[in-house]
Amino acid sequence: MAKVTISSVIDAPVEQVWARIRDFNGLPGWHPRMVGSHIEDGKDATTIGCVRNFKLVSGATLREKLLEFSDENFLVSYSILETPQPLTNHKATLQLRRVTDGDRTYAEWTASFDAAPEDADKLADGMGANVFQGGFNALKAHFAAQS
């Protein structure tokens, strides 16, 4: 099983960062690689089991299922149901934590998945750099522009 962990510190209070990312259907609003998204079957984006269907700037379509959502813990977990990438048994968690020194946010995005040994490292590196760190970089730029 491949594993990815990317973390960052965002110069904004955890409540503000969470408000920006908490919408499971809202990736296109804050992540530069996502261009369109909808929740299937008209479910609410905080309903456990709902499925988001979204497009990447590359044109690829992904489907992800919400596994856990907590406003109290600033946490969202999901699994990939469909992706053009050769991976299975995916589970990811994005969690924010309060940094009291400067009223900042510690953000951690983790994932685990199965892939062929020859693909696992490349997939993990791409997910970590492009999706996770790319998202954190966009959040940092957004909040830097706010101050």
MDAnalysis code that builds the backbone (N, CA, C; Angstrom):
import MDAnalysis as mda
import numpy as np

u = mda.Universe.empty(441, n_residues=147, atom_resindex=np.repeat(np.arange(147), 3), trajectory=True)
u.add_TopologyAttr("name", ["N", "CA", "C"] * 147)
u.add_TopologyAttr("resid", np.arange(1, 148))
u.add_TopologyAttr("resname", ["MET", "ALA", "LYS", "VAL", "THR", "ILE", "SER", "SER", "VAL", "ILE", "ASP", "ALA", "PRO", "VAL", "GLU", "GLN", "VAL", "TRP", "ALA", "ARG", "ILE", "ARG", "ASP", "PHE", "ASN", "GLY", "LEU", "PRO", "GLY", "TRP", "HIS", "PRO", "ARG", "MET", "VAL", "GLY", "SER", "HIS", "ILE", "GLU", "ASP", "GLY", "LYS", "ASP", "ALA", "THR", "THR", "ILE", "GLY", "CYS", "VAL", "ARG", "ASN", "PHE", "LYS", "LEU", "VAL", "SER", "GLY", "ALA", "THR", "LEU", "ARG", "GLU", "LYS", "LEU", "LEU", "GLU", "PHE", "SER", "ASP", "GLU", "ASN", "PHE", "LEU", "VAL", "SER", "TYR", "SER", "ILE", "LEU", "GLU", "THR", "PRO", "GLN", "PRO", "LEU", "THR", "ASN", "HIS", "LYS", "ALA", "THR", "LEU", "GLN", "LEU", "ARG", "ARG", "VAL", "THR", "ASP", "GLY", "ASP", "ARG", "THR", "TYR", "ALA", "GLU", "TRP", "THR", "ALA", "SER", "PHE", "ASP", "ALA", "ALA", "PRO", "GLU", "ASP", "ALA", "ASP", "LYS", "LEU", "ALA", "ASP", "GLY", "MET", "GLY", "ALA", "ASN", "VAL", "PHE", "GLN", "GLY", "GLY", "PHE", "ASN", "ALA", "LEU", "LYS", "ALA", "HIS", "PHE", "ALA", "ALA", "GLN", "SER"])
u.atoms.positions = np.array([
    [0.838, -1.177, 0.000],
    [0.000, 0.000, 0.000],
    [0.890, 1.250, 0.000],
    [0.625, 2.146, -0.947],
    [1.355, 3.412, -1.025],
    [0.724, 4.413, -0.065],
    [1.561, 5.297, 0.480],
    [1.078, 6.322, 1.400],
    [1.686, 7.664, 1.029],
    [0.887, 8.703, 1.227],
    [1.307, 10.070, 0.951],
    [0.906, 10.927, 2.147],
    [1.815, 11.767, 2.620],
    [1.480, 12.754, 3.650],
    [2.138, 14.067, 3.270],
    [1.323, 15.102, 3.144],
    [1.807, 16.445, 2.843],
    [1.220, 17.370, 3.906],
    [2.063, 18.244, 4.450],
    [1.575, 19.195, 5.456],
    [2.081, 20.588, 5.135],
    [1.381, 21.570, 5.677],
    [1.731, 22.956, 5.429],
    [1.181, 23.819, 6.550],
    [1.704, 25.026, 6.667],
    [1.173, 26.007, 7.601],
    [0.639, 27.172, 6.782],
    [-0.613, 27.514, 7.042],
    [-1.299, 28.570, 6.303],
    [-1.484, 29.754, 7.245],
    [-1.126, 30.934, 6.798],
    [-1.193, 32.136, 7.626],
    [-2.604, 32.708, 7.672],
    [-3.497, 31.953, 8.310],
    [-4.881, 32.379, 8.516],
    [-5.453, 31.514, 9.627],
    [-6.435, 32.018, 10.368],
    [-7.063, 31.229, 11.424],
    [-7.757, 29.985, 10.857],
    [-7.758, 28.930, 11.640],
    [-8.313, 27.652, 11.183],
    [-9.766, 27.781, 10.732],
    [-10.548, 28.621, 11.398],
    [-11.959, 28.785, 11.005],
    [-12.078, 29.364, 9.592],
    [-11.187, 30.284, 9.240],
    [-11.234, 30.874, 7.902],
    [-10.806, 29.872, 6.834],
    [-9.781, 29.096, 7.123],
    [-9.320, 28.095, 6.159],
    [-10.398, 27.025, 5.984],
    [-10.979, 26.572, 7.092],
    [-12.032, 25.559, 7.029],
    [-13.230, 26.084, 6.243],
    [-13.601, 27.330, 6.447],
    [-14.733, 27.905, 5.710],
    [-14.471, 27.858, 4.203],
    [-13.239, 28.007, 3.810],
    [-12.887, 27.988, 2.383],
    [-12.926, 26.581, 1.793],
    [-12.572, 25.557, 2.578],
    [-12.433, 24.204, 2.006],
    [-13.516, 23.215, 2.422],
    [-14.379, 23.562, 3.361],
    [-15.275, 22.573, 3.960],
    [-16.314, 22.003, 2.996],
    [-16.659, 22.731, 1.955],
    [-17.662, 22.261, 0.998],
    [-17.064, 21.140, 0.141],
    [-17.555, 19.920, 0.343],
    [-17.036, 18.758, -0.389],
    [-17.204, 18.918, -1.897],
    [-18.141, 19.766, -2.297],
    [-18.381, 20.027, -3.711],
    [-17.650, 21.281, -4.189],
    [-16.882, 21.928, -3.318],
    [-16.325, 23.228, -3.630],
    [-14.892, 23.267, -4.127],
    [-14.323, 22.136, -4.497],
    [-12.926, 22.123, -4.952],
    [-12.620, 23.171, -6.035],
    [-13.457, 23.332, -7.054],
    [-13.125, 24.311, -8.094],
    [-13.020, 25.744, -7.561],
    [-13.591, 26.007, -6.398],
    [-13.535, 27.343, -5.828],
    [-12.215, 27.682, -5.164],
    [-11.399, 26.666, -4.874],
    [-10.127, 26.958, -4.208],
    [-8.938, 26.167, -4.745],
    [-9.165, 25.103, -5.469],
    [-8.049, 24.282, -5.959],
    [-7.841, 24.527, -7.455],
    [-6.639, 24.943, -7.857],
    [-6.411, 25.324, -9.256],
    [-6.493, 24.184, -10.268],
    [-6.443, 22.944, -9.841],
    [-6.496, 21.813, -10.785],
    [-7.918, 21.335, -11.059],
    [-8.891, 21.852, -10.315],
    [-10.271, 21.399, -10.452],
    [-11.107, 22.471, -11.147],
    [-11.895, 22.072, -12.145],
    [-12.624, 23.066, -12.931],
    [-14.143, 22.932, -12.888],
    [-14.668, 21.882, -12.364],
    [-16.115, 21.721, -12.281],
    [-16.446, 20.567, -11.368],
    [-17.549, 20.684, -10.631],
    [-17.908, 19.624, -9.694],
    [-19.405, 19.644, -9.425],
    [-19.955, 18.467, -9.208],
    [-21.333, 18.383, -8.735],
    [-21.481, 17.149, -7.843],
    [-22.434, 17.231, -6.931],
    [-22.754, 16.096, -6.067],
    [-23.849, 15.299, -6.768],
    [-23.618, 14.020, -6.927],
    [-24.582, 13.162, -7.609],
    [-25.833, 12.952, -6.748],
    [-26.940, 12.653, -7.407],
    [-28.207, 12.296, -6.761],
    [-28.784, 13.403, -5.887],
    [-28.349, 14.655, -6.089],
    [-28.930, 15.776, -5.370],
    [-28.715, 15.781, -3.866],
    [-27.759, 15.009, -3.386],
    [-27.497, 14.957, -1.949],
    [-26.753, 16.206, -1.489],
    [-26.808, 16.458, -0.191],
    [-26.066, 17.555, 0.410],
    [-24.587, 17.185, 0.447],
    [-23.715, 18.172, 0.301],
    [-22.270, 17.937, 0.252],
    [-21.674, 17.535, 1.598],
    [-22.472, 17.543, 2.672],
    [-21.971, 17.085, 3.975],
    [-22.562, 15.731, 4.355],
    [-23.345, 15.133, 3.476],
    [-23.956, 13.837, 3.749],
    [-22.938, 12.722, 3.527],
    [-22.643, 11.971, 4.573],
    [-21.721, 10.848, 4.443],
    [-22.252, 9.904, 3.368],
    [-21.388, 9.531, 2.460],
    [-21.787, 8.661, 1.359],
    [-22.084, 9.404, 0.071],
    [-22.206, 10.743, 0.137],
    [-22.445, 11.474, -1.109],
    [-21.228, 11.327, -2.025],
    [-21.463, 11.479, -3.318],
    [-20.405, 11.308, -4.316],
    [-20.240, 12.604, -5.097],
    [-18.996, 13.126, -5.094],
    [-18.718, 14.285, -5.937],
    [-18.106, 13.784, -7.240],
    [-18.519, 14.426, -8.306],
    [-18.086, 14.091, -9.648],
    [-17.458, 15.374, -10.183],
    [-16.155, 15.343, -10.442],
    [-15.498, 16.590, -10.845],
    [-14.493, 16.379, -11.964],
    [-14.185, 17.492, -12.624],
    [-13.235, 17.494, -13.740],
    [-11.966, 18.214, -13.336],
    [-10.857, 17.683, -13.846],
    [-9.559, 18.319, -13.677],
    [-9.267, 19.211, -14.884],
    [-8.325, 20.119, -14.732],
    [-7.947, 20.965, -15.868],
    [-7.466, 20.129, -17.053],
    [-6.958, 18.933, -16.788],
    [-6.500, 18.032, -17.860],
    [-7.655, 17.444, -18.660],
    [-8.888, 17.582, -18.131],
    [-10.056, 17.002, -18.785],
    [-10.506, 15.694, -18.162],
    [-9.682, 15.108, -17.303],
    [-10.039, 13.851, -16.644],
    [-11.201, 14.077, -15.666],
    [-12.010, 13.046, -15.506],
    [-13.126, 13.081, -14.562],
    [-12.856, 12.092, -13.438],
    [-13.151, 12.519, -12.212],
    [-13.012, 11.663, -11.035],
    [-14.320, 11.640, -10.272],
    [-14.536, 10.557, -9.558],
    [-15.670, 10.430, -8.644],
    [-15.114, 10.033, -7.284],
    [-15.548, 10.761, -6.240],
    [-15.064, 10.501, -4.890],
    [-16.235, 10.464, -3.927],
    [-16.141, 9.558, -2.958],
    [-17.206, 9.346, -1.978],
    [-16.783, 9.912, -0.622],
    [-17.668, 10.705, -0.013],
    [-17.403, 11.281, 1.300],
    [-17.539, 10.199, 2.370],
    [-16.476, 9.994, 3.149],
    [-16.462, 8.963, 4.184],
    [-16.645, 9.536, 5.588],
    [-16.101, 10.726, 5.812],
    [-16.176, 11.346, 7.138],
    [-16.121, 12.853, 6.953],
    [-16.895, 13.562, 7.781],
    [-16.930, 15.012, 7.724],
    [-17.152, 15.532, 9.128],
    [-16.318, 16.478, 9.574],
    [-16.461, 17.008, 10.931],
    [-16.095, 18.485, 10.978],
    [-17.096, 19.333, 11.222],
    [-16.826, 20.750, 11.440],
    [-16.046, 20.934, 12.740],
    [-16.344, 20.114, 13.734],
    [-15.689, 20.214, 15.038],
    [-14.192, 19.926, 14.940],
    [-13.826, 18.924, 14.124],
    [-12.421, 18.525, 13.979],
    [-11.768, 19.051, 12.706],
    [-12.500, 19.891, 11.947],
    [-11.974, 20.459, 10.699],
    [-11.409, 19.350, 9.818],
    [-12.228, 18.345, 9.531],
    [-11.746, 17.128, 8.872],
    [-12.721, 16.651, 7.801],
    [-12.149, 16.187, 6.703],
    [-12.914, 15.524, 5.650],
    [-12.102, 14.322, 5.162],
    [-12.767, 13.167, 5.050],
    [-12.140, 11.960, 4.493],
    [-12.990, 11.483, 3.323],
    [-12.317, 10.943, 2.332],
    [-13.019, 10.495, 1.136],
    [-12.237, 9.373, 0.467],
    [-12.909, 8.687, -0.442],
    [-12.239, 7.652, -1.232],
    [-12.520, 7.913, -2.702],
    [-11.555, 7.567, -3.531],
    [-11.743, 7.688, -4.979],
    [-12.498, 6.455, -5.461],
    [-13.605, 6.695, -6.148],
    [-14.379, 5.604, -6.741],
    [-13.959, 5.352, -8.179],
    [-13.698, 6.443, -8.914],
    [-13.289, 6.325, -10.322],
    [-12.228, 7.370, -10.628],
    [-11.163, 6.940, -11.283],
    [-10.078, 7.817, -11.692],
    [-9.373, 7.181, -12.885],
    [-8.787, 7.989, -13.760],
    [-8.006, 7.407, -14.845],
    [-6.668, 6.849, -14.344],
    [-6.278, 7.174, -13.126],
    [-5.025, 6.680, -12.566],
    [-5.154, 5.194, -12.189],
    [-4.093, 4.415, -12.356],
    [-4.154, 2.981, -12.025],
    [-3.978, 2.731, -10.521],
    [-5.022, 3.075, -9.756],
    [-4.969, 2.843, -8.314],
    [-6.318, 2.361, -7.804],
    [-6.293, 1.670, -6.665],
    [-7.505, 1.157, -6.030],
    [-7.382, 1.339, -4.521],
    [-8.478, 1.060, -3.815],
    [-8.508, 1.099, -2.347],
    [-7.967, 2.412, -1.792],
    [-8.356, 3.509, -2.409],
    [-7.884, 4.829, -2.021],
    [-8.690, 5.364, -0.834],
    [-7.995, 5.976, 0.089],
    [-8.634, 6.731, 1.171],
    [-7.751, 7.928, 1.483],
    [-8.359, 9.108, 1.561],
    [-7.614, 10.324, 1.863],
    [-8.308, 11.090, 2.977],
    [-7.519, 11.841, 3.732],
    [-8.041, 12.691, 4.795],
    [-7.336, 14.036, 4.721],
    [-8.142, 15.083, 4.770],
    [-7.636, 16.451, 4.869],
    [-8.099, 16.984, 6.212],
    [-7.140, 17.350, 7.066],
    [-7.481, 17.852, 8.393],
    [-6.699, 19.119, 8.692],
    [-7.392, 20.045, 9.326],
    [-6.791, 21.302, 9.755],
    [-6.687, 21.297, 11.268],
    [-5.628, 21.941, 11.771],
    [-5.456, 22.097, 13.220],
    [-5.036, 23.531, 13.493],
    [-5.460, 24.018, 14.627],
    [-5.138, 25.375, 15.038],
    [-3.660, 25.472, 15.446],
    [-2.981, 26.504, 14.938],
    [-1.647, 26.859, 15.403],
    [-1.837, 28.155, 16.190],
    [-1.621, 28.101, 17.497],
    [-1.877, 29.274, 18.333],
    [-0.798, 30.337, 18.192],
    [0.381, 29.968, 17.768],
    [1.465, 30.920, 17.561],
    [1.200, 31.678, 16.263],
    [0.583, 32.835, 16.383],
    [0.284, 33.632, 15.199],
    [-1.092, 33.383, 14.622],
    [-1.928, 32.581, 15.299],
    [-3.290, 32.282, 14.830],
    [-3.264, 31.789, 13.388],
    [-2.468, 30.731, 13.162],
    [-2.322, 30.138, 11.841],
    [-2.971, 28.754, 11.816],
    [-2.850, 28.082, 10.696],
    [-3.464, 26.768, 10.521],
    [-2.419, 25.762, 10.047],
    [-2.375, 24.625, 10.736],
    [-1.584, 23.486, 10.289],
    [-2.524, 22.616, 9.471],
    [-2.155, 22.355, 8.234],
    [-2.981, 21.550, 7.339],
    [-2.220, 20.277, 6.983],
    [-2.911, 19.153, 7.048],
    [-2.295, 17.876, 6.689],
    [-3.250, 17.105, 5.799],
    [-2.719, 16.634, 4.679],
    [-3.503, 15.856, 3.715],
    [-2.769, 14.540, 3.542],
    [-3.444, 13.445, 3.833],
    [-2.842, 12.118, 3.740],
    [-3.680, 11.245, 2.819],
    [-3.038, 10.254, 2.255],
    [-3.749, 9.283, 1.432],
    [-3.009, 7.956, 1.467],
    [-3.767, 6.903, 1.287],
    [-3.200, 5.579, 1.070],
    [-3.985, 4.937, -0.071],
    [-3.301, 4.091, -0.823],
    [-3.944, 3.424, -1.953],
    [-3.086, 2.250, -2.393],
    [-3.695, 1.368, -3.157],
    [-2.987, 0.253, -3.759],
    [-2.700, 0.586, -5.223],
    [-1.519, 0.193, -5.665],
    [-1.130, 0.368, -7.070],
    [-0.044, -0.652, -7.376],
    [0.148, -0.903, -8.641],
    [1.237, -1.798, -9.052],
    [2.555, -1.210, -8.550],
    [3.476, -2.057, -8.109],
    [4.745, -1.556, -7.564],
    [5.470, -0.577, -8.487],
    [5.397, -0.814, -9.778],
    [6.092, 0.070, -10.715],
    [5.411, 1.428, -10.863],
    [4.148, 1.556, -10.419],
    [3.399, 2.813, -10.524],
    [3.273, 3.564, -9.196],
    [3.409, 2.863, -8.083],
    [3.054, 3.418, -6.775],
    [3.803, 4.704, -6.432],
    [5.114, 4.717, -6.580],
    [5.884, 5.916, -6.204],
    [5.531, 7.115, -7.079],
    [5.392, 6.881, -8.362],
    [5.055, 7.980, -9.278],
    [3.675, 8.543, -8.955],
    [2.710, 7.672, -8.693],
    [1.363, 8.125, -8.343],
    [1.365, 8.897, -7.024],
    [2.088, 8.378, -6.036],
    [2.160, 9.044, -4.731],
    [2.826, 10.413, -4.860],
    [3.909, 10.479, -5.617],
    [4.596, 11.756, -5.809],
    [3.697, 12.773, -6.506],
    [2.990, 12.339, -7.533],
    [2.088, 13.238, -8.265],
    [0.938, 13.715, -7.411],
    [0.353, 12.805, -6.649],
    [-0.751, 13.171, -5.761],
    [-0.265, 14.167, -4.715],
    [0.888, 13.903, -4.147],
    [1.425, 14.783, -3.113],
    [1.772, 16.164, -3.638],
    [2.464, 16.221, -4.768],
    [2.915, 17.507, -5.305],
    [1.795, 18.285, -5.992],
    [1.060, 17.626, -6.875],
    [0.073, 18.322, -7.693],
    [-1.242, 18.584, -6.980],
    [-1.758, 17.574, -6.292],
    [-3.059, 17.719, -5.649],
    [-2.915, 18.338, -4.268],
    [-2.184, 17.683, -3.388],
    [-2.123, 18.128, -1.999],
    [-1.341, 19.430, -1.842],
    [-0.077, 19.452, -2.257],
    [0.710, 20.677, -2.113],
    [0.165, 21.780, -3.006],
    [-0.318, 21.415, -4.180],
    [-0.935, 22.409, -5.066],
    [-2.122, 23.093, -4.412],
    [-2.918, 22.321, -3.699],
    [-4.044, 22.894, -2.970],
    [-3.592, 23.792, -1.835],
    [-2.599, 23.342, -1.084],
    [-2.081, 24.150, 0.017],
    [-1.477, 25.455, -0.503],
    [-0.747, 25.380, -1.608],
    [-0.152, 26.587, -2.181],
    [-1.235, 27.589, -2.587],
    [-2.332, 27.089, -3.154],
    [-3.436, 27.966, -3.539],
    [-4.076, 28.604, -2.306],
    [-4.230, 27.832, -1.236],
    [-4.791, 28.389, -0.004],
    [-3.867, 29.454, 0.583],
    [-2.567, 29.182, 0.601],
    [-1.620, 30.162, 1.137],
    [-1.658, 31.455, 0.310],
    [-1.714, 31.333, -0.995],
    [-1.767, 32.519, -1.861],
    [-3.066, 33.290, -1.624],
    [-4.163, 32.587, -1.484],
    [-5.453, 33.233, -1.246],
    [-5.422, 34.055, 0.036],
    [-4.965, 33.445, 1.111],
    [-4.983, 34.143, 2.396],
    [-3.910, 35.233, 2.466],
    [-2.811, 35.066, 1.760],
    [-1.787, 36.114, 1.713],
    [-2.355, 37.355, 1.021],
    [-3.171, 37.138, 0.004],
    [-3.785, 38.253, -0.719],
    [-4.842, 38.972, 0.130],
    [-5.384, 38.274, 1.129],
    [-6.403, 38.847, 2.009],
    [-5.812, 39.785, 3.050],
    [-4.516, 39.594, 3.359],
    [-3.924, 40.398, 4.444],
    [-3.219, 41.637, 3.953],
])
